Amino acid sequence: MTPLLHRSFTPDLEVRSGGDGRTIYGIAVPWEAPQRIDDKLVEQFARGAFNHQLRAANRVRVAREHVTLGGTLIGAMQAMRDDSAGLYVELRVSRTPVGDETLELVRDGALRDLSIGFRERQNRRLPGGILERVTADLFEVAVVMTGAYGELATAAGVRSAETGCSCQAARRLDVAAQVLAGLPMLPPAA
């Protein structure tokens, strides 16, 4: 069986008033943004790498740090879609002590990063040695202290279950797409 892999990204989180304010939303995985993972691996995700799961978003779990690394389950994904900047997600946070604490830390700006747990399905090697994840199975999205992709994956905020995506979130997604478009390709590790 293919091992479960983790990749972290920095979201831009905020909490909205109104409703119950328990849904985190934004970009969990940036498309076509090469990132050095270690001395031997530079990877990126192809647009649509998770499209086979779009109708089964509720099967993806939400955690505070990765459960396999000692973290805690705090909810489940409500929705995901293929956005021009990356994989857009809506994460429902349960009313638990760790879930409440996570939302408060997001509101305060103390937690800003997202990390994904995935299993690779199909990869291809690009010029320059970059490994592109063509398809992968997403198992978990975690709110973590430090993300691997920096500002490239942005969680635009937290909102109530009743409201739609705000104009502010749309602006942030546009900014994220512009940042991604201007990034140079990373050379392979020496």
C-alpha positions as CSV (number, residue, x, y, z in Angstrom):
1,M,0.0,0.0,0.0
2,T,1.2,3.5,-0.8
3,P,2.2,5.4,2.4
4,L,0.2,8.3,3.6
5,L,2.1,11.6,2.8
6,H,1.6,15.0,4.4
7,R,2.1,18.5,2.8
8,S,1.6,21.8,4.6
9,F,0.5,25.1,3.2
10,T,0.0,28.6,4.7
11,P,-3.5,29.8,4.7
12,D,-4.8,33.3,5.2
13,L,-7.4,32.7,7.9
14,E,-10.1,34.9,9.4
15,V,-13.3,34.3,11.4
16,R,-16.6,35.9,10.4
17,S,-19.4,36.8,12.8
18,G,-22.9,35.6,12.1
19,G,-24.3,32.1,12.2
20,D,-22.1,29.8,14.2
21,G,-18.8,30.7,12.6
22,R,-17.5,27.1,12.4
23,T,-16.6,26.7,8.7
24,I,-13.0,27.3,7.5
25,Y,-12.7,27.8,3.8
26,G,-9.9,28.5,1.3
27,I,-7.2,26.9,-0.8
28,A,-5.8,23.7,0.7
29,V,-3.4,22.8,-2.2
30,P,-2.0,25.2,-4.8
31,W,-1.8,24.0,-8.4
32,E,1.5,23.9,-10.3
33,A,3.6,25.5,-7.5
34,P,6.9,23.7,-7.2
35,Q,8.0,23.2,-3.6
36,R,11.2,21.7,-2.2
37,I,10.1,19.1,0.3
38,D,13.6,17.8,1.2
39,D,17.1,17.5,-0.4
40,K,15.9,15.1,-3.0
41,L,12.3,16.1,-3.7
42,V,10.7,19.1,-5.4
43,E,7.0,18.5,-6.0
44,Q,3.9,20.2,-7.3
45,F,0.3,19.2,-7.7
46,A,-1.3,19.2,-11.1
47,R,-4.6,21.0,-11.5
48,G,-7.4,18.5,-10.9
49,A,-5.3,16.1,-8.9
50,F,-8.2,15.5,-6.5
51,N,-11.1,15.9,-9.0
52,H,-12.1,12.2,-8.6
53,Q,-13.1,13.0,-5.0
54,L,-15.0,16.3,-5.5
55,R,-18.4,14.6,-4.9
56,A,-17.1,12.8,-1.8
57,A,-15.8,15.7,0.2
58,N,-17.5,14.6,3.3
59,R,-15.2,11.6,3.5
60,V,-12.2,13.8,4.1
61,R,-11.5,14.5,7.7
62,V,-10.3,17.8,9.3
63,A,-7.7,17.7,12.1
64,R,-5.7,20.0,14.4
65,E,-2.2,18.7,13.4
66,H,-2.2,15.4,11.6
67,V,-3.9,12.6,13.4
68,T,-1.3,10.1,12.3
69,L,1.3,12.4,13.8
70,G,-0.5,12.8,17.2
71,G,-3.1,15.4,16.2
72,T,-6.8,15.5,17.0
73,L,-9.8,15.0,14.7
74,I,-11.8,18.3,14.8
75,G,-14.3,17.9,11.9
76,A,-15.1,16.9,8.3
77,M,-14.9,18.6,5.0
78,Q,-18.2,19.9,3.6
79,A,-17.2,20.8,0.1
80,M,-14.2,21.0,-2.3
81,R,-13.8,22.3,-5.8
82,D,-11.1,22.7,-8.5
83,D,-10.4,26.5,-8.4
84,S,-7.9,28.3,-10.6
85,A,-5.5,28.9,-7.7
86,G,-5.8,25.4,-6.2
87,L,-8.1,23.0,-4.4
88,Y,-10.7,25.1,-2.6
89,V,-12.1,23.5,0.5
90,E,-14.8,24.2,3.1
91,L,-14.0,22.6,6.4
92,R,-16.6,22.1,9.2
93,V,-15.1,22.3,12.7
94,S,-17.0,20.4,15.4
95,R,-17.9,21.8,18.8
96,T,-15.2,20.1,20.8
97,P,-12.6,21.7,23.1
98,V,-9.8,21.3,20.5
99,G,-12.2,22.5,17.7
100,D,-13.1,25.6,19.7
101,E,-9.5,26.3,20.5
102,T,-8.5,25.9,16.9
103,L,-11.2,28.4,15.7
104,E,-10.1,30.9,18.3
105,L,-6.4,30.6,17.3
106,V,-7.5,31.1,13.7
107,R,-9.5,34.1,14.6
108,D,-6.5,35.5,16.5
109,G,-4.2,34.8,13.5
110,A,-2.0,32.5,15.6
111,L,-2.7,29.5,13.4
112,R,-2.4,30.2,9.6
113,D,-1.3,27.0,7.9
114,L,-3.1,24.0,6.3
115,S,-1.5,20.6,5.6
116,I,-2.9,17.8,3.6
117,G,-2.6,14.1,4.2
118,F,-2.7,12.2,0.8
119,R,-1.7,9.0,-1.0
120,E,-0.1,9.3,-4.3
121,R,-1.8,7.6,-7.3
122,Q,-0.1,8.9,-10.4
123,N,3.0,11.0,-10.7
124,R,5.1,12.3,-13.6
125,R,8.6,13.7,-13.7
126,L,8.8,17.2,-15.3
127,P,11.8,18.9,-16.8
128,G,14.1,20.1,-14.0
129,G,13.4,17.0,-11.9
130,I,10.1,18.3,-10.4
131,L,7.7,15.5,-9.4
132,E,4.2,16.4,-10.4
133,R,1.4,14.7,-8.5
134,V,-1.1,14.1,-11.3
135,T,-3.7,12.3,-9.1
136,A,-3.7,11.6,-5.4
137,D,-6.2,10.6,-2.8
138,L,-6.9,13.2,-0.1
139,F,-7.6,11.8,3.3
140,E,-7.1,14.7,5.7
141,V,-6.8,18.5,5.9
142,A,-5.1,19.7,9.1
143,V,-4.7,23.1,10.6
144,V,-1.0,23.2,11.6
145,M,1.7,25.5,13.0
146,T,4.0,25.5,9.9
147,G,3.1,24.8,6.3
148,A,5.4,23.6,3.5
149,Y,4.0,25.9,0.8
150,G,4.0,29.2,2.6
151,E,1.5,31.8,1.3
152,L,0.6,29.8,-1.7
153,A,-2.3,27.9,-0.2
154,T,-4.7,30.2,1.5
155,A,-7.6,29.5,3.7
156,A,-9.6,32.6,3.2
157,G,-11.5,32.6,6.5
158,V,-14.0,31.1,8.8
159,R,-17.7,31.6,8.3
160,S,-21.1,30.3,9.5
161,A,-22.8,27.4,7.8
162,E,-25.5,29.6,6.4
163,T,-23.5,32.2,4.4
164,G,-21.8,31.9,1.1
165,C,-18.3,32.9,0.1
166,S,-17.7,36.6,0.7
167,C,-16.2,39.1,-1.6
168,Q,-13.2,39.3,0.7
169,A,-12.6,35.6,0.2
170,A,-12.9,36.0,-3.6
171,R,-10.3,38.8,-3.5
172,R,-7.9,36.7,-1.5
173,L,-8.3,33.8,-3.9
174,D,-7.5,36.2,-6.8
175,V,-4.4,37.4,-5.0
176,A,-3.3,33.8,-4.3
177,A,-3.8,33.0,-8.0
178,Q,-1.6,36.0,-9.0
179,V,1.1,35.0,-6.6
180,L,1.1,31.4,-8.0
181,A,1.3,32.7,-11.6
182,G,4.4,34.7,-10.9
183,L,6.5,32.0,-9.2
184,P,9.6,30.7,-10.9
185,M,10.3,27.0,-11.2
186,L,12.6,25.6,-8.6
187,P,15.8,23.7,-9.7
188,P,16.3,20.2,-8.5
189,A,18.4,19.6,-5.4
190,A,22.1,19.2,-6.0
